[in-house]
Amino acid sequence: MSNALGLAVLGLLIETPMHPHAMAATLRERGQDRAFKVTTGSLYDVVRALERAGWIEARETIKVGARPERTVYQHTELGRAEFGRWVEELIRVPAAEYPKFLSAVGYLGALGPGGATAALRERATRLRATLEEYRREHGELLASGKVPRLFVIEVEYALRMQEAELGWIEEIAADIETGRLTWPHTEEEEGR
């Protein structure tokens, strides 16, 4: 299993057995849907895959009122062991990740100095707004006492990564504006 959403499902089931609808609601409530893409279809696909692999099992099926029946899942012994192994590997061993922004940065020169600065400044503005929202939501969640800090510590990591990105973006934009980051002359410019 290499699906990050599978990691989230297994993590939630360490806390308590639950059904997929509760898993999705918990991930959203904690802001973890920013770290894991959560859709109903993908969540049910992951739950089925984990069950087929023998990592989780149905504990019970419940029906509350007029709602449809819901199957509550729990870890198996194998699932608990594999989850621990998986988390340990992900933490211990750095892996290459391929963010789209990094791919685009390699071609920043295509925008020209003005276009590059404008694009970077707009991204910085959006990042600041996102950071403010994440900080507020994270602070409110912790203050509510609904969840221990350890269960949402990845939000703190995400905040630090976005802060670092924002700092770098602002530095590069300033370097472009002051001429410390220069553009090579193109044949088109030389022909003028």
N, C-alpha and C positions, 0 to 999 in steps of 0.2 A: 504494500500500500504506500503510495507516495502523494496522495491527495491531501493538501493542507486542511481541507474541510474535515477529512477523516481524523486528523489530529485533534481538531476542535471537538468533534463528537466524542472521541475517546476521553478527552480532557473533561468534558462535562459529565460523562458517566463515572468518572473517578469520584466526583462530588456526590452524585445520587443517581439512581436509575431514573430515566425519563423517556417520554415519547418524542418523536421528531418535532412536533409542533412546539413543545416546550423548549426543545433544544434551540430552535430558530428564535423563539421569543427571548430566551436567555442571552444568546449571542448578540442580538440587537440591543437589548437592554443594557448590556455591558459595553457596547460600542465595538465589540469584537467582529462585527460584520464588516468592519473596515480592514481587518487583517485577513479575513476569510470571506470569499464570495459566497453568499448564502442565498440560494433560491430554493423554493419548495422541491422542485424536481431534482436539483443537484443534491440536496440534503437526503432525500429518500433514496437516491441512487447510492450514495455513500453508505447509508445505513444498511442497505441490502448487500453491498460489497463486503462490509465489515462482518455481517452475519454469515455470508457465504465463506469468508475466510476463517470463521470460528472465533473471531475476536470479541464479538458481542452476541447476546442471545436474548430472545423475548423472555421477559419475566412474567408479564401478565397483559391481558387486554382489558381495558376499562371503557366504560360508557357512562358519560355524565349527561343527564338530561337528554335533550334532542340532538346533541352533538354526535358525530359519527364515532364508532369505536376507535380507540387509539391503543396501539401496542407500545408498552413500556419496555425499554431495553436496559440491559445491564452488561457489565464486562464479564467475560469468561476469564478463567485463570490465564489462559494463553493470551487473551487480549490485554490484560493488565501487564503481563510481562513484555509483550511486544510494544505496548505504548511506552513503557519505561525505557526500553532499548531505543526506540525511535526518537524520543525526546532527548535522550543522552547524546545520541549521534548528531542530531541537529544542533545541539548546543556546543558540543566539543569540536566538530569538524566544519570549518568554514566551507561554504559551497558557492560556486559561481551563480550569481543571480543576474538576470537580464532585464533590468527595468527599461521601459520605453523611453523615459526621459534621457537616460544615459546614451541610448542609441541616437537620439536627436541631437544631443550636445556635440557629438562628433561632427555634425554638419552645420553647426552654428554659423560658420562663415558664409553659407549660402544666403543668409538673410541680410548680409551687409551690416555695417556698424549700427546704423539707425534702426533697422528692423530687428537686429539681435537685441539691442538695448531695450526696445519697446516690448519685445516678447518676454525677455527676462524680467523686466519691471512688472509686467502684467502677472506673470507667474508668481512673483514675490508677493504681490498684493493678494492673490488668491491663497497662497500659502499662509500668509498672516491671518486671514479670515478663518481658514481651516484650523490653524493652531489655536486661535482664540476659542473657537467652538469646541475643539477636543479638550482643551484645558478646563473649560467651564463644565462640560458634561462629565469629565473624569472626576473633577472636584466634587460635583453634586453627587455622583454615584458613591464616592468614598464617604462623603459626609452623611449620606443616607444610612450607612451601616448595613446595607443590604448584601454587600459582598466584601470579603476580605481583599485587601490590596494585592495580595499574592495572585489572586484569580484574575486580575486585570493589569498586571505589571507590563504586559506587552504594549499597552497603550502608552506607558511612560517611554518605552523604547521608541515607539513610533513618533512620539513627540520630539524626542532628542534627534532622531534622524531627520525629521522635517525642519527642526531648528538649524541643524548643520547644513541642510540643503539651502535654506533661506539665506544663511550667512554666506555661503559660497556664491549663490546667485547675485546677491548684493555686491559682493567683491568683484565678480566678473563684470557686472554692469558698470560699476565705477571705473574699472580698468579700461573698458571700452570708451567710456565718456572722457577719460583723462588722456587717452592715447597710450596707456601702458600695454594694452592689448591691441596690436595693430593688424590690419588686413593687408595682405599682399596686393599689389597693383595687378589688375586684370588687363588682358589685352584690350578689352572694350574701353577701359579708362585711359589706356595709353594712346588709343586711336583718336581721342578727343582733342 
